[in-house]
Amino acid sequence: MAPIANPGVAASGSNAAGAGLVAGPPVASLPIDPTRANQALAAFRLSCRELIRRTDLSGLTRGTDWQPACDAAQAASDGRTFFAQYLEAVQVGDGKAFATGYYIPEILGSRDRRPGYDTPIYGRPSDLIDVDLGKFSDTLKGKTIRGRVDGRSFVPYYDRTQIEQGAMTTAPVLAWAADPVALFFLQVQGSGNLRQPDGSILRIGYATQNGRDYTGIGAWMRDRGLLQKGHASMQDIVAYLHANPAQAVDIMRANRSYVFFRVLDGPPLGAMGLPVTGGVSAATDPRFIPLGAPVFLSMDRVDANGLWVAQDTGGAIKGANRIDTFWGAGREAEAIAGGMSARGTAFVLLPIGTLARLQGLQGAPGGGTTPQP
């Protein structure tokens, strides 16, 4: 199926409410697979407890807007019917979507340092401070920074190079990894399994990040001619780093972002603090897609098409219509996620009446919302 075309709307603004909104097609007309719809309904039902009480940074909805749909979801048995009855499709900005993939990797690790396990896996440092800038200025609501105190100054936290060279001294070591390249990509994914020498599994998940901007090393390597066009999948990058260990450290350090972990007891959790589901959950930018909202993708890659539920976020997932699809664990998940690069159109599914309410509050001329012709 060819991607659904999107009307030309210039995207701007710092969140969805200011990026321009267009009414999408009726949800009933979208080619939603019934099985996928039921899976999305189960994920949406789980998200409801947070949807109705969470502050929506996108500016599109209020908690009470979701209450009718969330109440109905508890008893609904048919996903296609439910979504068509309670939600409407809205295009944010130009609607042009770019989708990648992530998964739960498994790497070799050990709770104790031993020969062959030399790369530390850190927990949250005690001197890493989160600052909610919205507490200082209304114009900065929704913005946070991370850093540390140095004397009487608040400064950026150590970057990847500084951490690896020993500048950080306040983070606990949760475990030791056998392969620094594998750990690097576990940080990119945000959570994973450590296969210990005795065969047991230790699950770790995202705790926080050092506040530095994320740099995708795939693009960095392409720009320097280290990877050829069409050969820049995660698998290609890993193969290059393993084949060129002398360069690998500097290449990975081009990404100054550094992720800290925590030990997990239950299933993998997303940014909502709720379990995420392979093939259903996705990471998005909450400034443009409300956390917990369903998203319909019409893409140039079949496995990215259909309904997803925005239950997670990611350091590299920024901007309108930027989607990172979650595929679960295992070799198949790794293969799909590692090669995922799809483009097409995204529609956010919001409670029926949302677009009309926003147009009534702001007005279409200059107010950030535009009805579809």
Contacts in CASP RR format, 6 or more apart in sequence:
PFRMAT RR
TARGET T0000
AUTHOR 0000-0000-0000
METHOD contacts of the structure
MODEL  1
MAPIANPGVAASGSNAAGAGLVAGPPVASLPIDPTRANQALAAFRLSCRE
LIRRTDLSGLTRGTDWQPACDAAQAASDGRTFFAQYLEAVQVGDGKAFAT
GYYIPEILGSRDRRPGYDTPIYGRPSDLIDVDLGKFSDTLKGKTIRGRVD
GRSFVPYYDRTQIEQGAMTTAPVLAWAADPVALFFLQVQGSGNLRQPDGS
ILRIGYATQNGRDYTGIGAWMRDRGLLQKGHASMQDIVAYLHANPAQAVD
IMRANRSYVFFRVLDGPPLGAMGLPVTGGVSAATDPRFIPLGAPVFLSMD
RVDANGLWVAQDTGGAIKGANRIDTFWGAGREAEAIAGGMSARGTAFVLL
PIGTLARLQGLQGAPGGGTTPQP
1 31 0 8 1.000
1 298 0 8 1.000
1 302 0 8 1.000
1 305 0 8 1.000
2 300 0 8 1.000
3 298 0 8 1.000
3 299 0 8 1.000
3 300 0 8 1.000
3 343 0 8 1.000
3 344 0 8 1.000
3 345 0 8 1.000
4 25 0 8 1.000
4 298 0 8 1.000
4 344 0 8 1.000
4 345 0 8 1.000
5 345 0 8 1.000
6 22 0 8 1.000
6 91 0 8 1.000
6 94 0 8 1.000
6 95 0 8 1.000
6 96 0 8 1.000
6 344 0 8 1.000
6 345 0 8 1.000
7 22 0 8 1.000
7 91 0 8 1.000
7 372 0 8 1.000
7 373 0 8 1.000
8 94 0 8 1.000
9 20 0 8 1.000
9 22 0 8 1.000
9 91 0 8 1.000
9 93 0 8 1.000
9 94 0 8 1.000
9 95 0 8 1.000
9 370 0 8 1.000
10 93 0 8 1.000
10 94 0 8 1.000
11 19 0 8 1.000
11 20 0 8 1.000
11 92 0 8 1.000
11 93 0 8 1.000
11 94 0 8 1.000
11 95 0 8 1.000
11 320 0 8 1.000
12 18 0 8 1.000
12 19 0 8 1.000
12 20 0 8 1.000
13 19 0 8 1.000
14 287 0 8 1.000
15 57 0 8 1.000
15 58 0 8 1.000
15 59 0 8 1.000
15 287 0 8 1.000
15 288 0 8 1.000
16 58 0 8 1.000
16 59 0 8 1.000
16 60 0 8 1.000
16 92 0 8 1.000
16 93 0 8 1.000
16 287 0 8 1.000
16 288 0 8 1.000
16 289 0 8 1.000
16 320 0 8 1.000
16 348 0 8 1.000
17 58 0 8 1.000
17 59 0 8 1.000
17 60 0 8 1.000
17 358 0 8 1.000
17 362 0 8 1.000
17 368 0 8 1.000
18 367 0 8 1.000
18 368 0 8 1.000
19 92 0 8 1.000
19 93 0 8 1.000
19 288 0 8 1.000
19 320 0 8 1.000
19 368 0 8 1.000
20 92 0 8 1.000
20 93 0 8 1.000
20 368 0 8 1.000
20 369 0 8 1.000
20 370 0 8 1.000
21 60 0 8 1.000
21 90 0 8 1.000
21 91 0 8 1.000
21 92 0 8 1.000
21 93 0 8 1.000
21 355 0 8 1.000
21 358 0 8 1.000
21 368 0 8 1.000
21 369 0 8 1.000
21 370 0 8 1.000
22 90 0 8 1.000
22 91 0 8 1.000
22 93 0 8 1.000
22 95 0 8 1.000
22 370 0 8 1.000
22 371 0 8 1.000
22 372 0 8 1.000
23 88 0 8 1.000
23 89 0 8 1.000
23 90 0 8 1.000
23 91 0 8 1.000
23 355 0 8 1.000
23 371 0 8 1.000
23 372 0 8 1.000
24 88 0 8 1.000
24 89 0 8 1.000
24 90 0 8 1.000
24 91 0 8 1.000
24 347 0 8 1.000
24 372 0 8 1.000
25 89 0 8 1.000
25 347 0 8 1.000
26 84 0 8 1.000
26 88 0 8 1.000
26 89 0 8 1.000
27 83 0 8 1.000
27 84 0 8 1.000
27 87 0 8 1.000
27 88 0 8 1.000
27 89 0 8 1.000
27 296 0 8 1.000
27 349 0 8 1.000
28 80 0 8 1.000
28 84 0 8 1.000
30 89 0 8 1.000
30 296 0 8 1.000
30 306 0 8 1.000
30 347 0 8 1.000
31 298 0 8 1.000
31 305 0 8 1.000
31 306 0 8 1.000
32 80 0 8 1.000
32 83 0 8 1.000
32 296 0 8 1.000
32 306 0 8 1.000
32 307 0 8 1.000
33 306 0 8 1.000
34 78 0 8 1.000
34 79 0 8 1.000
34 80 0 8 1.000
36 280 0 8 1.000
36 306 0 8 1.000
36 307 0 8 1.000
37 78 0 8 1.000
37 79 0 8 1.000
37 80 0 8 1.000
37 82 0 8 1.000
37 83 0 8 1.000
37 307 0 8 1.000
38 78 0 8 1.000
38 79 0 8 1.000
39 277 0 8 1.000
39 279 0 8 1.000
39 280 0 8 1.000
39 307 0 8 1.000
40 79 0 8 1.000
40 83 0 8 1.000
40 280 0 8 1.000
40 294 0 8 1.000
40 307 0 8 1.000
40 308 0 8 1.000
40 309 0 8 1.000
41 73 0 8 1.000
41 76 0 8 1.000
41 79 0 8 1.000
41 82 0 8 1.000
41 83 0 8 1.000
42 277 0 8 1.000
42 280 0 8 1.000
43 277 0 8 1.000
43 280 0 8 1.000
43 281 0 8 1.000
43 309 0 8 1.000
43 311 0 8 1.000
44 73 0 8 1.000
44 292 0 8 1.000
44 294 0 8 1.000
44 309 0 8 1.000
45 70 0 8 1.000
45 73 0 8 1.000
45 74 0 8 1.000
45 76 0 8 1.000
46 274 0 8 1.000
46 275 0 8 1.000
47 272 0 8 1.000
47 274 0 8 1.000
47 291 0 8 1.000
47 292 0 8 1.000
47 309 0 8 1.000
47 311 0 8 1.000
48 66 0 8 1.000
48 69 0 8 1.000
48 70 0 8 1.000
48 73 0 8 1.000
48 74 0 8 1.000
50 272 0 8 1.000
50 273 0 8 1.000
50 274 0 8 1.000
50 291 0 8 1.000
50 292 0 8 1.000
51 63 0 8 1.000
51 66 0 8 1.000
51 70 0 8 1.000
51 290 0 8 1.000
51 291 0 8 1.000
51 292 0 8 1.000
51 293 0 8 1.000
52 63 0 8 1.000
52 64 0 8 1.000
52 66 0 8 1.000
52 67 0 8 1.000
52 70 0 8 1.000
53 63 0 8 1.000
54 63 0 8 1.000
54 272 0 8 1.000
54 290 0 8 1.000
54 291 0 8 1.000
56 62 0 8 1.000
56 63 0 8 1.000
56 286 0 8 1.000
56 290 0 8 1.000
56 291 0 8 1.000
57 142 0 8 1.000
57 286 0 8 1.000
57 287 0 8 1.000
57 290 0 8 1.000
58 286 0 8 1.000
58 287 0 8 1.000
58 288 0 8 1.000
58 289 0 8 1.000
58 290 0 8 1.000
60 90 0 8 1.000
60 290 0 8 1.000
60 348 0 8 1.000
60 350 0 8 1.000
60 354 0 8 1.000
60 358 0 8 1.000
61 290 0 8 1.000
61 293 0 8 1.000
61 350 0 8 1.000
61 351 0 8 1.000
61 354 0 8 1.000
65 350 0 8 1.000
65 351 0 8 1.000
65 354 0 8 1.000
65 357 0 8 1.000
66 351 0 8 1.000
68 86 0 8 1.000
68 351 0 8 1.000
69 86 0 8 1.000
69 87 0 8 1.000
69 351 0 8 1.000
72 82 0 8 1.000
72 85 0 8 1.000
72 86 0 8 1.000
73 82 0 8 1.000
73 86 0 8 1.000
76 82 0 8 1.000
83 294 0 8 1.000
83 307 0 8 1.000
83 349 0 8 1.000
86 351 0 8 1.000
86 352 0 8 1.000
87 294 0 8 1.000
87 349 0 8 1.000
87 350 0 8 1.000
87 351 0 8 1.000
87 352 0 8 1.000
88 349 0 8 1.000
88 350 0 8 1.000
88 351 0 8 1.000
88 352 0 8 1.000
88 353 0 8 1.000
88 354 0 8 1.000
88 355 0 8 1.000
89 296 0 8 1.000
89 347 0 8 1.000
89 348 0 8 1.000
89 349 0 8 1.000
90 347 0 8 1.000
90 348 0 8 1.000
90 349 0 8 1.000
90 350 0 8 1.000
90 354 0 8 1.000
90 355 0 8 1.000
91 345 0 8 1.000
91 346 0 8 1.000
91 347 0 8 1.000
91 348 0 8 1.000
91 372 0 8 1.000
92 288 0 8 1.000
92 289 0 8 1.000
92 320 0 8 1.000
92 321 0 8 1.000
92 346 0 8 1.000
92 348 0 8 1.000
93 320 0 8 1.000
93 321 0 8 1.000
94 320 0 8 1.000
94 321 0 8 1.000
95 320 0 8 1.000
95 321 0 8 1.000
95 345 0 8 1.000
95 346 0 8 1.000
95 347 0 8 1.000
96 321 0 8 1.000
96 343 0 8 1.000
96 344 0 8 1.000
96 345 0 8 1.000
96 346 0 8 1.000
97 297 0 8 1.000
97 299 0 8 1.000
97 321 0 8 1.000
97 322 0 8 1.000
97 323 0 8 1.000
97 342 0 8 1.000
97 343 0 8 1.000
97 344 0 8 1.000
97 345 0 8 1.000
97 346 0 8 1.000
98 321 0 8 1.000
98 322 0 8 1.000
98 323 0 8 1.000
98 341 0 8 1.000
98 342 0 8 1.000
98 343 0 8 1.000
98 344 0 8 1.000
99 297 0 8 1.000
99 299 0 8 1.000
99 301 0 8 1.000
99 304 0 8 1.000
99 323 0 8 1.000
99 324 0 8 1.000
99 325 0 8 1.000
99 340 0 8 1.000
99 341 0 8 1.000
99 342 0 8 1.000
99 343 0 8 1.000
100 323 0 8 1.000
100 324 0 8 1.000
100 325 0 8 1.000
100 337 0 8 1.000
100 340 0 8 1.000
100 341 0 8 1.000
101 324 0 8 1.000
101 325 0 8 1.000
101 326 0 8 1.000
101 327 0 8 1.000
101 336 0 8 1.000
101 337 0 8 1.000
101 338 0 8 1.000
101 339 0 8 1.000
101 340 0 8 1.000
102 188 0 8 1.000
102 189 0 8 1.000
102 190 0 8 1.000
102 283 0 8 1.000
102 324 0 8 1.000
102 325 0 8 1.000
102 326 0 8 1.000
102 327 0 8 1.000
102 337 0 8 1.000
103 189 0 8 1.000
103 326 0 8 1.000
103 327 0 8 1.000
103 328 0 8 1.000
103 329 0 8 1.000
103 330 0 8 1.000
103 333 0 8 1.000
103 334 0 8 1.000
103 336 0 8 1.000
103 337 0 8 1.000
103 338 0 8 1.000
104 189 0 8 1.000
104 191 0 8 1.000
104 192 0 8 1.000
104 193 0 8 1.000
104 268 0 8 1.000
104 328 0 8 1.000
104 329 0 8 1.000
104 330 0 8 1.000
104 333 0 8 1.000
105 182 0 8 1.000
105 185 0 8 1.000
105 186 0 8 1.000
105 189 0 8 1.000
105 192 0 8 1.000
105 193 0 8 1.000
105 329 0 8 1.000
105 334 0 8 1.000
106 192 0 8 1.000
106 193 0 8 1.000
106 194 0 8 1.000
106 195 0 8 1.000
106 201 0 8 1.000
106 329 0 8 1.000
106 330 0 8 1.000
107 177 0 8 1.000
107 178 0 8 1.000
107 179 0 8 1.000
107 182 0 8 1.000
107 183 0 8 1.000
107 186 0 8 1.000
107 192 0 8 1.000
107 193 0 8 1.000
107 194 0 8 1.000
107 195 0 8 1.000
108 117 0 8 1.000
108 177 0 8 1.000
108 178 0 8 1.000
108 179 0 8 1.000
108 182 0 8 1.000
108 194 0 8 1.000
108 195 0 8 1.000
109 117 0 8 1.000
109 121 0 8 1.000
109 175 0 8 1.000
109 176 0 8 1.000
109 177 0 8 1.000
109 178 0 8 1.000
109 194 0 8 1.000
109 195 0 8 1.000
109 196 0 8 1.000
109 197 0 8 1.000
109 202 0 8 1.000
110 117 0 8 1.000
110 175 0 8 1.000
110 176 0 8 1.000
110 178 0 8 1.000
110 194 0 8 1.000
110 196 0 8 1.000
110 197 0 8 1.000
111 174 0 8 1.000
111 175 0 8 1.000
111 176 0 8 1.000
111 196 0 8 1.000
111 202 0 8 1.000
112 176 0 8 1.000
113 173 0 8 1.000
113 176 0 8 1.000
114 176 0 8 1.000
114 197 0 8 1.000
116 178 0 8 1.000
117 176 0 8 1.000
117 177 0 8 1.000
117 178 0 8 1.000
117 197 0 8 1.000
118 176 0 8 1.000
118 178 0 8 1.000
119 176 0 8 1.000
119 177 0 8 1.000
119 178 0 8 1.000
119 179 0 8 1.000
119 180 0 8 1.000
119 183 0 8 1.000
120 173 0 8 1.000
120 176 0 8 1.000
120 177 0 8 1.000
121 173 0 8 1.000
121 174 0 8 1.000
121 175 0 8 1.000
121 176 0 8 1.000
121 177 0 8 1.000
121 183 0 8 1.000
121 194 0 8 1.000
121 204 0 8 1.000
121 261 0 8 1.000
122 163 0 8 1.000
122 168 0 8 1.000
122 171 0 8 1.000
122 172 0 8 1.000
122 173 0 8 1.000
122 174 0 8 1.000
122 260 0 8 1.000
122 261 0 8 1.000
123 171 0 8 1.000
123 172 0 8 1.000
123 173 0 8 1.000
123 174 0 8 1.000
123 207 0 8 1.000
123 260 0 8 1.000
123 261 0 8 1.000
123 262 0 8 1.000
124 171 0 8 1.000
124 172 0 8 1.000
124 207 0 8 1.000
124 208 0 8 1.000
124 260 0 8 1.000
124 262 0 8 1.000
125 148 0 8 1.000
125 157 0 8 1.000
125 168 0 8 1.000
125 170 0 8 1.000
125 171 0 8 1.000
125 260 0 8 1.000
126 170 0 8 1.000
126 171 0 8 1.000
127 148 0 8 1.000
127 149 0 8 1.000
127 170 0 8 1.000
128 146 0 8 1.000
128 147 0 8 1.000
128 148 0 8 1.000
128 157 0 8 1.000
128 170 0 8 1.000
128 208 0 8 1.000
128 210 0 8 1.000
128 260 0 8 1.000
129 146 0 8 1.000
129 147 0 8 1.000
129 148 0 8 1.000
129 149 0 8 1.000
129 154 0 8 1.000
130 144 0 8 1.000
130 145 0 8 1.000
130 146 0 8 1.000
130 208 0 8 1.000
131 144 0 8 1.000
131 145 0 8 1.000
131 146 0 8 1.000
131 147 0 8 1.000
131 154 0 8 1.000
132 142 0 8 1.000
132 144 0 8 1.000
133 140 0 8 1.000
133 141 0 8 1.000
133 142 0 8 1.000
133 143 0 8 1.000
133 144 0 8 1.000
133 145 0 8 1.000
134 140 0 8 1.000
134 141 0 8 1.000
134 142 0 8 1.000
134 143 0 8 1.000
145 211 0 8 1.000
146 157 0 8 1.000
146 208 0 8 1.000
146 209 0 8 1.000
146 210 0 8 1.000
146 211 0 8 1.000
147 154 0 8 1.000
147 155 0 8 1.000
147 156 0 8 1.000
147 157 0 8 1.000
147 210 0 8 1.000
147 211 0 8 1.000
148 154 0 8 1.000
148 155 0 8 1.000
148 156 0 8 1.000
148 157 0 8 1.000
148 158 0 8 1.000
149 155 0 8 1.000
156 211 0 8 1.000
156 212 0 8 1.000
157 210 0 8 1.000
157 211 0 8 1.000
157 212 0 8 1.000
158 167 0 8 1.000
158 168 0 8 1.000
158 210 0 8 1.000
158 258 0 8 1.000
159 210 0 8 1.000
159 212 0 8 1.000
159 256 0 8 1.000
159 258 0 8 1.000
160 210 0 8 1.000
160 212 0 8 1.000
160 252 0 8 1.000
160 253 0 8 1.000
160 255 0 8 1.000
160 256 0 8 1.000
160 257 0 8 1.000
160 258 0 8 1.000
161 253 0 8 1.000
161 256 0 8 1.000
162 168 0 8 1.000
163 210 0 8 1.000
163 258 0 8 1.000
164 249 0 8 1.000
164 253 0 8 1.000
171 260 0 8 1.000
174 204 0 8 1.000
174 261 0 8 1.000
174 262 0 8 1.000
174 263 0 8 1.000
175 194 0 8 1.000
175 202 0 8 1.000
175 204 0 8 1.000
177 183 0 8 1.000
177 186 0 8 1.000
177 194 0 8 1.000
180 248 0 8 1.000
180 249 0 8 1.000
180 252 0 8 1.000
181 238 0 8 1.000
181 241 0 8 1.000
181 242 0 8 1.000
181 248 0 8 1.000
181 252 0 8 1.000
184 252 0 8 1.000
184 255 0 8 1.000
185 234 0 8 1.000
185 238 0 8 1.000
186 192 0 8 1.000
187 257 0 8 1.000
187 258 0 8 1.000
187 259 0 8 1.000
188 316 0 8 1.000
190 205 0 8 1.000
190 206 0 8 1.000
190 259 0 8 1.000
190 261 0 8 1.000
191 203 0 8 1.000
191 204 0 8 1.000
191 205 0 8 1.000
191 206 0 8 1.000
191 261 0 8 1.000
191 264 0 8 1.000
191 268 0 8 1.000
191 269 0 8 1.000
192 203 0 8 1.000
192 204 0 8 1.000
192 205 0 8 1.000
192 268 0 8 1.000
192 329 0 8 1.000
193 201 0 8 1.000
193 202 0 8 1.000
193 203 0 8 1.000
193 204 0 8 1.000
193 329 0 8 1.000
194 201 0 8 1.000
194 202 0 8 1.000
194 203 0 8 1.000
194 204 0 8 1.000
195 201 0 8 1.000
196 202 0 8 1.000
202 263 0 8 1.000
203 263 0 8 1.000
203 264 0 8 1.000
203 265 0 8 1.000
203 266 0 8 1.000
203 268 0 8 1.000
204 261 0 8 1.000
204 262 0 8 1.000
204 263 0 8 1.000
204 264 0 8 1.000
205 261 0 8 1.000
205 262 0 8 1.000
205 263 0 8 1.000
205 264 0 8 1.000
205 268 0 8 1.000
205 269 0 8 1.000
206 259 0 8 1.000
206 260 0 8 1.000
206 261 0 8 1.000
206 262 0 8 1.000
207 259 0 8 1.000
207 260 0 8 1.000
207 261 0 8 1.000
207 262 0 8 1.000
208 259 0 8 1.000
208 260 0 8 1.000
209 257 0 8 1.000
209 258 0 8 1.000
209 259 0 8 1.000
209 260 0 8 1.000
209 315 0 8 1.000
210 256 0 8 1.000
210 257 0 8 1.000
210 258 0 8 1.000
210 259 0 8 1.000
210 260 0 8 1.000
211 257 0 8 1.000
212 256 0 8 1.000
212 257 0 8 1.000
212 258 0 8 1.000
213 256 0 8 1.000
213 257 0 8 1.000
214 255 0 8 1.000
214 257 0 8 1.000
214 315 0 8 1.000
214 316 0 8 1.000
215 254 0 8 1.000
215 255 0 8 1.000
215 256 0 8 1.000
215 257 0 8 1.000
216 254 0 8 1.000
216 255 0 8 1.000
216 316 0 8 1.000
217 237 0 8 1.000
217 251 0 8 1.000
217 252 0 8 1.000
217 254 0 8 1.000
217 255 0 8 1.000
218 227 0 8 1.000
218 232 0 8 1.000
218 237 0 8 1.000
219 232 0 8 1.000
220 251 0 8 1.000
220 254 0 8 1.000
220 255 0 8 1.000
221 227 0 8 1.000
221 232 0 8 1.000
221 237 0 8 1.000
221 240 0 8 1.000
221 251 0 8 1.000
222 229 0 8 1.000
222 232 0 8 1.000
226 240 0 8 1.000
226 247 0 8 1.000
226 251 0 8 1.000
227 236 0 8 1.000
227 237 0 8 1.000
227 240 0 8 1.000
233 338 0 8 1.000
233 339 0 8 1.000
234 337 0 8 1.000
234 338 0 8 1.000
234 339 0 8 1.000
235 335 0 8 1.000
235 338 0 8 1.000
235 339 0 8 1.000
241 247 0 8 1.000
241 248 0 8 1.000
241 251 0 8 1.000
241 252 0 8 1.000
242 248 0 8 1.000
257 315 0 8 1.000
267 275 0 8 1.000
267 276 0 8 1.000
268 275 0 8 1.000
268 276 0 8 1.000
268 328 0 8 1.000
269 275 0 8 1.000
269 276 0 8 1.000
270 276 0 8 1.000
270 281 0 8 1.000
270 311 0 8 1.000
270 312 0 8 1.000
270 313 0 8 1.000
271 283 0 8 1.000
271 286 0 8 1.000
271 291 0 8 1.000
271 311 0 8 1.000
271 312 0 8 1.000
271 313 0 8 1.000
271 314 0 8 1.000
272 291 0 8 1.000
272 292 0 8 1.000
272 311 0 8 1.000
272 312 0 8 1.000
274 311 0 8 1.000
276 311 0 8 1.000
276 312 0 8 1.000
276 326 0 8 1.000
276 328 0 8 1.000
277 309 0 8 1.000
277 326 0 8 1.000
277 328 0 8 1.000
278 326 0 8 1.000
278 327 0 8 1.000
278 328 0 8 1.000
278 333 0 8 1.000
279 308 0 8 1.000
279 325 0 8 1.000
279 326 0 8 1.000
279 327 0 8 1.000
279 328 0 8 1.000
280 307 0 8 1.000
280 308 0 8 1.000
280 309 0 8 1.000
280 326 0 8 1.000
281 308 0 8 1.000
281 309 0 8 1.000
281 311 0 8 1.000
281 312 0 8 1.000
281 326 0 8 1.000
282 295 0 8 1.000
282 308 0 8 1.000
282 309 0 8 1.000
282 310 0 8 1.000
282 311 0 8 1.000
282 312 0 8 1.000
282 323 0 8 1.000
282 324 0 8 1.000
282 325 0 8 1.000
282 326 0 8 1.000
283 310 0 8 1.000
283 311 0 8 1.000
283 312 0 8 1.000
283 313 0 8 1.000
283 314 0 8 1.000
283 317 0 8 1.000
283 323 0 8 1.000
283 324 0 8 1.000
283 326 0 8 1.000
284 291 0 8 1.000
284 295 0 8 1.000
284 310 0 8 1.000
284 312 0 8 1.000
284 313 0 8 1.000
284 317 0 8 1.000
284 322 0 8 1.000
284 323 0 8 1.000
284 324 0 8 1.000
285 313 0 8 1.000
285 317 0 8 1.000
285 318 0 8 1.000
285 319 0 8 1.000
285 320 0 8 1.000
285 322 0 8 1.000
286 310 0 8 1.000
286 313 0 8 1.000
287 319 0 8 1.000
288 319 0 8 1.000
288 320 0 8 1.000
288 321 0 8 1.000
288 322 0 8 1.000
289 295 0 8 1.000
289 310 0 8 1.000
289 348 0 8 1.000
290 310 0 8 1.000
290 348 0 8 1.000
290 350 0 8 1.000
291 310 0 8 1.000
291 311 0 8 1.000
291 313 0 8 1.000
292 309 0 8 1.000
292 310 0 8 1.000
292 311 0 8 1.000
293 309 0 8 1.000
293 310 0 8 1.000
293 348 0 8 1.000
293 349 0 8 1.000
293 350 0 8 1.000
294 307 0 8 1.000
294 308 0 8 1.000
294 309 0 8 1.000
294 310 0 8 1.000
294 348 0 8 1.000
294 349 0 8 1.000
295 307 0 8 1.000
295 308 0 8 1.000
295 309 0 8 1.000
295 310 0 8 1.000
295 323 0 8 1.000
295 346 0 8 1.000
295 347 0 8 1.000
295 348 0 8 1.000
295 349 0 8 1.000
296 306 0 8 1.000
296 307 0 8 1.000
296 308 0 8 1.000
296 346 0 8 1.000
296 347 0 8 1.000
296 349 0 8 1.000
297 304 0 8 1.000
297 305 0 8 1.000
297 306 0 8 1.000
297 308 0 8 1.000
297 323 0 8 1.000
297 342 0 8 1.000
297 344 0 8 1.000
297 345 0 8 1.000
297 346 0 8 1.000
298 305 0 8 1.000
298 306 0 8 1.000
298 344 0 8 1.000
298 345 0 8 1.000
298 346 0 8 1.000
298 347 0 8 1.000
299 305 0 8 1.000
299 342 0 8 1.000
299 343 0 8 1.000
299 344 0 8 1.000
299 345 0 8 1.000
300 342 0 8 1.000
300 343 0 8 1.000
300 344 0 8 1.000
301 340 0 8 1.000
301 341 0 8 1.000
301 342 0 8 1.000
303 336 0 8 1.000
303 340 0 8 1.000
304 323 0 8 1.000
304 325 0 8 1.000
304 340 0 8 1.000
304 342 0 8 1.000
307 349 0 8 1.000
308 323 0 8 1.000
308 325 0 8 1.000
312 324 0 8 1.000
312 326 0 8 1.000
314 324 0 8 1.000
316 324 0 8 1.000
317 323 0 8 1.000
317 324 0 8 1.000
321 346 0 8 1.000
323 346 0 8 1.000
325 337 0 8 1.000
325 340 0 8 1.000
326 337 0 8 1.000
327 333 0 8 1.000
327 334 0 8 1.000
327 336 0 8 1.000
327 337 0 8 1.000
327 340 0 8 1.000
355 369 0 8 1.000
355 371 0 8 1.000
358 369 0 8 1.000
359 369 0 8 1.000
359 371 0 8 1.000
362 368 0 8 1.000
362 369 0 8 1.000
363 369 0 8 1.000
364 370 0 8 1.000
364 371 0 8 1.000
END
